[in-house]
Amino acid sequence: MPIVINGSGTVTGISVGGLPDGCIDRDTLATTARPDILQVKTVEQKANQTCGSINTYTDITGLAVAITPRASSSKIYISACLAFDSYENYCYARVVKEIGGTTSALSDLTNTDITGSQVDTHFGNLHMTSRADNYNYTPTQFTGIHSPSTTSEITFKIQWMILGSYTGYLNRANTLGTTNANGNCISTLTVMEVAG
Protein backbone atom coordinates (compact mmCIF):
# COMPACT_ATOMS: atom_id res chain seq x y z
CA MET A 1 0.00 0.00 0.00
CA PRO A 2 1.51 3.35 -0.98
CA ILE A 3 2.12 6.07 1.58
CA VAL A 4 -0.32 8.89 1.02
CA ILE A 5 -0.29 12.40 2.52
CA ASN A 6 -3.92 13.37 2.57
CA GLY A 7 -5.30 16.85 2.15
CA SER A 8 -6.65 16.65 5.70
CA GLY A 9 -3.10 16.52 7.08
CA THR A 10 -3.16 12.77 7.84
CA VAL A 11 -0.79 10.12 6.51
CA THR A 12 -1.94 6.64 5.48
CA GLY A 13 -0.13 3.57 4.28
CA ILE A 14 2.56 3.36 6.97
CA SER A 15 2.74 -0.17 8.38
CA VAL A 16 3.54 -0.97 11.99
CA GLY A 17 7.30 -0.67 12.45
CA GLY A 18 7.59 1.24 9.19
CA LEU A 19 9.34 4.23 10.74
CA PRO A 20 13.09 4.04 11.39
CA ASP A 21 14.34 3.97 14.98
CA GLY A 22 14.96 7.39 16.46
CA CYS A 23 12.80 9.41 14.07
CA ILE A 24 10.26 10.01 16.86
CA ASP A 25 11.50 10.80 20.34
CA ARG A 26 9.83 11.83 23.58
CA ASP A 27 9.88 15.53 22.71
CA THR A 28 8.10 14.84 19.42
CA LEU A 29 5.12 13.29 21.20
CA ALA A 30 2.22 15.27 22.54
CA THR A 31 2.76 16.34 26.14
CA THR A 32 0.00 14.02 27.38
CA ALA A 33 1.64 11.04 25.60
CA ARG A 34 5.10 11.49 27.10
CA PRO A 35 6.15 9.08 29.84
CA ASP A 36 7.30 10.66 33.09
CA ILE A 37 9.10 7.55 34.42
CA LEU A 38 11.74 6.64 31.83
CA GLN A 39 13.33 3.64 33.57
CA VAL A 40 13.47 1.84 36.90
CA LYS A 41 16.38 -0.10 38.42
CA THR A 42 16.22 -1.97 41.71
CA VAL A 43 18.21 -4.38 43.84
CA GLU A 44 17.54 -6.20 47.10
CA GLN A 45 19.84 -7.73 49.68
CA LYS A 46 18.58 -10.61 51.82
CA ALA A 47 21.87 -11.73 53.33
CA ASN A 48 22.97 -10.90 56.87
CA GLN A 49 26.02 -8.64 57.01
CA THR A 50 28.17 -7.09 59.69
CA CYS A 51 29.84 -3.69 59.75
CA GLY A 52 33.01 -3.12 61.72
CA SER A 53 33.98 0.08 59.93
CA ILE A 54 34.44 2.63 62.70
CA ASN A 55 34.00 6.33 61.86
CA THR A 56 34.50 5.69 58.11
CA TYR A 57 31.84 4.85 55.56
CA THR A 58 32.21 1.57 53.68
CA ASP A 59 30.03 -0.04 50.97
CA ILE A 60 27.27 -2.46 51.92
CA THR A 61 27.74 -5.53 49.74
CA GLY A 62 24.96 -6.07 47.22
CA LEU A 63 23.21 -2.73 47.67
CA ALA A 64 24.38 -0.98 44.49
CA VAL A 65 22.44 -0.33 41.29
CA ALA A 66 23.58 1.24 38.00
CA ILE A 67 21.50 3.47 35.74
CA THR A 68 22.35 5.49 32.63
CA PRO A 69 20.13 8.58 32.33
CA ARG A 70 18.64 9.10 28.90
CA ALA A 71 18.79 12.89 29.23
CA SER A 72 20.97 15.26 31.22
CA SER A 73 17.82 17.11 32.34
CA SER A 74 16.41 14.00 34.02
CA LYS A 75 15.96 13.64 37.76
CA ILE A 76 16.72 10.45 39.67
CA TYR A 77 14.19 9.42 42.29
CA ILE A 78 15.91 7.34 44.98
CA SER A 79 14.06 5.04 47.37
CA ALA A 80 15.91 2.87 49.87
CA CYS A 81 14.85 0.69 52.77
CA LEU A 82 17.55 -0.46 55.18
CA ALA A 83 17.15 -2.95 58.03
CA PHE A 84 20.15 -2.31 60.26
CA ASP A 85 21.11 -1.81 63.88
CA SER A 86 23.98 -2.23 66.29
CA TYR A 87 24.60 -3.40 69.82
CA GLU A 88 24.85 -0.44 72.21
CA ASN A 89 26.03 2.03 69.59
CA TYR A 90 25.34 4.49 66.78
CA CYS A 91 25.03 3.04 63.27
CA TYR A 92 24.74 5.34 60.24
CA ALA A 93 24.23 4.82 56.50
CA ARG A 94 24.00 6.99 53.41
CA VAL A 95 23.36 6.78 49.66
CA VAL A 96 26.26 7.83 47.41
CA LYS A 97 26.93 7.81 43.68
CA GLU A 98 29.85 6.55 41.62
CA ILE A 99 30.65 7.91 38.15
CA GLY A 100 33.71 6.73 36.26
CA GLY A 101 35.19 5.10 39.36
CA THR A 102 34.83 8.23 41.53
CA THR A 103 32.49 8.02 44.51
CA SER A 104 30.89 11.18 45.87
CA ALA A 105 28.09 12.28 48.16
CA LEU A 106 24.75 13.40 46.76
CA SER A 107 25.37 17.12 47.21
CA ASP A 108 21.71 18.06 46.71
CA LEU A 109 20.53 15.41 49.20
CA THR A 110 22.94 15.95 52.09
CA ASN A 111 22.71 18.09 55.17
CA THR A 112 25.15 20.97 54.81
CA ASP A 113 24.15 22.40 58.20
CA ILE A 114 26.42 20.09 60.19
CA THR A 115 29.21 21.13 62.50
CA GLY A 116 31.97 19.54 64.51
CA SER A 117 31.55 15.79 64.90
CA GLN A 118 28.04 15.63 63.41
CA VAL A 119 27.59 12.93 60.78
CA ASP A 120 26.43 13.47 57.19
CA THR A 121 23.90 10.65 56.89
CA HIS A 122 20.60 9.56 55.32
CA PHE A 123 19.85 6.76 57.78
CA GLY A 124 20.50 6.61 61.50
CA ASN A 125 19.98 3.98 64.18
CA LEU A 126 20.80 4.24 67.86
CA HIS A 127 20.79 1.30 70.25
CA MET A 128 22.21 2.25 73.60
CA THR A 129 20.71 -0.40 75.88
CA SER A 130 22.09 -3.79 76.82
CA ARG A 131 18.88 -5.80 76.90
CA ALA A 132 17.77 -9.20 75.74
CA ASP A 133 15.95 -7.66 72.77
CA ASN A 134 19.03 -6.29 71.04
CA TYR A 135 19.06 -6.53 67.21
CA ASN A 136 15.34 -5.95 66.78
CA TYR A 137 14.99 -4.17 63.45
CA THR A 138 12.54 -1.63 62.15
CA PRO A 139 13.33 -0.96 58.48
CA THR A 140 14.55 2.62 57.99
CA GLN A 141 13.56 4.40 54.78
CA PHE A 142 15.04 7.20 52.69
CA THR A 143 13.64 8.91 49.60
CA GLY A 144 14.95 11.85 47.61
CA ILE A 145 15.24 13.47 44.17
CA HIS A 146 18.78 13.82 42.77
CA SER A 147 19.78 15.95 39.76
CA PRO A 148 22.86 14.28 38.21
CA SER A 149 23.03 16.49 35.07
CA THR A 150 24.74 13.75 33.08
CA THR A 151 24.06 10.92 30.64
CA SER A 152 26.99 8.87 31.92
CA GLU A 153 26.34 5.66 33.82
CA ILE A 154 25.80 6.26 37.54
CA THR A 155 26.08 3.60 40.22
CA PHE A 156 24.12 4.40 43.35
CA LYS A 157 25.11 2.48 46.45
CA ILE A 158 24.58 2.46 50.19
CA GLN A 159 27.44 2.84 52.65
CA TRP A 160 27.45 2.45 56.44
CA MET A 161 29.63 2.90 59.49
CA ILE A 162 29.70 2.57 63.27
CA LEU A 163 30.59 5.25 65.80
CA GLY A 164 32.22 3.32 68.61
CA SER A 165 33.75 -0.06 69.23
CA TYR A 166 30.80 -2.37 68.55
CA THR A 167 29.47 -3.98 65.34
CA GLY A 168 26.61 -3.05 63.04
CA TYR A 169 24.27 -5.63 61.55
CA LEU A 170 22.17 -5.78 58.38
CA ASN A 171 19.00 -7.89 58.00
CA ARG A 172 19.75 -9.68 61.23
CA ALA A 173 16.99 -11.26 63.29
CA ASN A 174 16.75 -10.76 67.04
CA THR A 175 19.85 -12.53 68.48
CA LEU A 176 19.87 -14.73 65.34
CA GLY A 177 17.43 -17.05 67.08
CA THR A 178 15.40 -19.78 65.42
CA THR A 179 12.03 -19.27 67.08
CA ASN A 180 9.00 -18.08 65.15
CA ALA A 181 9.36 -14.63 66.71
CA ASN A 182 12.69 -14.02 64.98
CA GLY A 183 12.35 -13.05 61.33
CA ASN A 184 15.01 -11.77 58.95
CA CYS A 185 14.53 -8.51 57.02
CA ILE A 186 15.30 -7.51 53.43
CA SER A 187 17.06 -4.27 52.44
CA THR A 188 16.39 -2.63 49.07
CA LEU A 189 17.59 0.18 46.81
CA THR A 190 15.52 1.50 43.89
CA VAL A 191 16.29 4.34 41.46
CA MET A 192 13.95 5.76 38.82
CA GLU A 193 14.74 8.17 36.03
CA VAL A 194 12.08 10.88 35.91
CA ALA A 195 11.81 13.13 32.87
CA GLY A 196 13.01 16.67 33.62
N, C-alpha and C positions, 0 to 999 in steps of 0.2 A: 504494500500500500504506500503510495507516495506521500511525502510530507507536504502538507498544505497549510499556508498561512491565510487564514480566512479574513474577510473584510471586517468581521466583528472583533478582531484582535486575538482570536484563539488560534491554536496550532493543533492540527490533527495528523495522525499517521505515524506518531512516534511510539514505538513499541516499548514495553517495559525493559529497562536496562539499556535503552537506545542512546542515552546521553553519556558522554565520556566522564570518567571519574574526575572530580574536582571542578566541573563547570558550574556547579551550584554549591555554594557553601552556606553556612549559617546566616551570614549577613544578607544573602540574597533572598532568604525566606521572609515571609511576612512575620512581623513581630510576634503575633500570636502562635506561629508555628515553630518558633525557635525553642530548642530545649534549654532549660536553665541548668540542669545537672548534666555535665558533659561526660563524666566518667567517675567510677567509684572503685576504690581499692581498699581491701581490708585484710587483716591478719588476726589470728587468735593464738594465744599461748595457754596451753592446759597444764604444762609441766610445772612442778614445784621448783623454785630456785631460791638460792640464798645470796645475800649481798653482804660482803665484808668490806666494801669500799668506804673508808672513813673520810669524811670531809671532801671527797672528790667524786664527781659524777662518773658513772661507768654505764655502758650499754646493758640493757636487759636483753638477754638472748631470745631471739624469736619475735620480738616486738618491733619490727621495722618493716616499712612498706614503701615501695617506690612508685612514683607517678610522674609522667611527663606532661606538663600542661600543654594544651593545644593552642593557647593564646597567652601572650604576656600580660594581657589585661585581666585574666582570670583570677578568681579568688580560690583559695583552698580551705574548705570547711574541714576541721579536724575534730574528731570525736574519739575519746579514749576512755576506757574503763579499766581500772587497775585494782587488783585485790592484793594488798600488801600491808605489812605490819612489822613490828619488831618487838623484841622482849626488853621492856624497861628502857626505851630510847626513842629518839626522833628518827623518822625515816622519811626521806623526801624523794620526789621524782619529777621529771620534767620532759616535755616533748621538744626535740631539737630537729634540725634539718641538716642533711649532708648533700652538697653539690660538688661534683668533681673531686671527691675525696676530702673536702674541707667541711668540718662540722661546725655549726654555729647555732646560737640561740635564736629563737623567733622574736626578733626585736620588736615587732608590733604586738606581741602577746606575752610580754614579760613585764614585771613590775619594776619600773625604774626608780620608784620611790623607796629604795632600800638603803640602809646605812649600816656601817659597822659590820657586825657578824651576821646580819640578817641574810637569809637564803633566798636566792632567785629560784622559785619553784612553781609548778603547776599543781602538784599533788602534795599533800602533807598528812602524815599519820604520827600520832604521839601515843605511846603506851608506857606509862611511867609507874605502873603498879606490878607487884610481884604476886600474882594471884594464880589460882588453878585454871582460870579461863584465858590465860595468855594465848595469843595467836588466833583469836576470833576475828574474822574479817568481815568488814562491810565494804563492798566495792566502792572505790572513789572515782568520780567522773570528772572529766575535763572536756570542754568544747570551746572552740574559738575559730575565728576567720583570719587566715593569713594571706597576705598579698606578696607573692614571691617575685612578681615582675620578671619572669623568665619563661622560656620554653625548653630549658634544659631539664634533664631528669633530676628529680629531687627525691631523696630517701628520707622519710620521716621516721624517727625512732624515739623510743622512750629510754631515758637514763634514770638511775637512782643512786642514792648514797645514804650513809648512816652518819649521824652526828653522835659520836661516843664510841664505846668499846664493845658494843654488842653486835648482833647480826640481824639483818633484815630478811624477810621471807616473802615470797610471791606464791599465791595460789595455795597456801598451806592451810590444811584443816587444823582445828583446835588440837594442839599437842600431837598431831599426826596419829590420832587414835583410830580405831577401827569400828567404833560403835555407830549406830544409825544417826546419832546426833552430830557426827563429824563429817561434813561434806567439803570437798575441794571446790575452789572457785576457778573461773576462767577469766583471763585478762585479754582485752581486745584493743586494736587500734584501727580506725577507719578514716580515710581521707577522701574527699569528694571535690572534683573540680567544678566550680560554679561559674557560669559565664559572667564576665565583668560588664 
